[in-house]
């Protein structure tokens, strides 16, 4: 199942991935799309994030985590070709593994009220 197709919950679900470093739904979807598409432009478009904001999010994640999550193989001034590092692949997989139980809990709770 492609995670980017999931509609985000009304509430904010953020998971601590490393001591003091968190990852939320939008960043995880962006990482997922970078892994799938290898293009910042395409990943931002599919994730419904402005391209410059997506680049800011990537830079923020790269600076926050113990190792960069995204690399820019061609080092262009405004890079379009991007890839997840090994740390990025592990991190995004851990996020979805941890997020799914919370997601299903939210869905079940909503179902009880409707």
N, C-alpha and C positions, 0 to 999 in steps of 0.2 A: 504494500500500500504506500503510495507516495504521500508523504506527510504534508507537503505544501498545499494539498487540496483540502486539508482540514480547515474548517472555519474556526478562528480563534475564539476562545470563550469571552464572555462579557467581562469577567474578572481578569486580573493579571496573574499569571502563573510564572513565577521566576524561580529557577532552581540554582542553588549554590553548587557550582561545578568544581571549584577549587576554593581553598580557604579565602573567603572574602570576595571571590570573583563569581559573578552570577551571569546566567544566560536566560533570556526570555524567548517567548514564542517567535517574535518577528526576526530576531537575530538568528535563531535556529532555522527558520524557514529560509532566510537568506543564505546561510551556510549550506543548507540542503540543495538549494538551486545552484549555487556555485559549484558544488560537487557534480551535479547532474549536467550543467550546461557549459561550465568553464569560461563563462563570459559575464563580466560585471553588468553590462548593459542588459543582457537577457535575464540574468538572475534578479536584478532590481525590478525589471518590468513584471516578471512573473510573481515576484514577492509583493508587488504594488508598493514599492518604496522608491522615492526619488533617487536617481542615480548618484547625485552628489552626497545625499544623506546615507545611501548604502556604503559609499566609500568611507564616509566618516565613521559609520558603525564598524566597518572592517578594521579601520585604523585603531579605533577604541578597543576592540577585542584583542587585536595584536599586541597592544600595549598593556592590557590588563592581565592576560593569561601568562603563565610561566614561560610559554613559547608561543610564537605566532601561530594563528589558526589558518591564515590565508597567505599565500605567496603570490608575488607578481613576477612571473618568469621573464617578462620582457622589459621591466623597469621603465615603461613609458611614462611621460608626465601625467597623463590621465589614462591609466592602464585599463584595457578592456579584458585582456586575457588574464584570468586569475585561476588559482587552483587551491584546494585545501591541502594543508600540510598533513603529515601523519597525525600530529596533535589535533588538528582541526577535524579530521575524520573520526578519531576516537571521541572527541568532545561532543560532536553532533550526535553520534550514535548513543552515547551515554545520556544525553539530554532527552532524546526520544524515548529511551528505555525508562527513564525516571518520570517523564512527563505523561506517558500513556495511562498509568494508573490514576493520576490526578484528573486527566481528561475524562476518562470513563466515569469517575466519581461525580464530576460536574454534570455530565450528561444524565446519569441516573438521578441525581438530585433535581435537575430541571424536570425530568419526566414525572417525578412524584408530585410536582406542583401544577401540572397541566393536565 
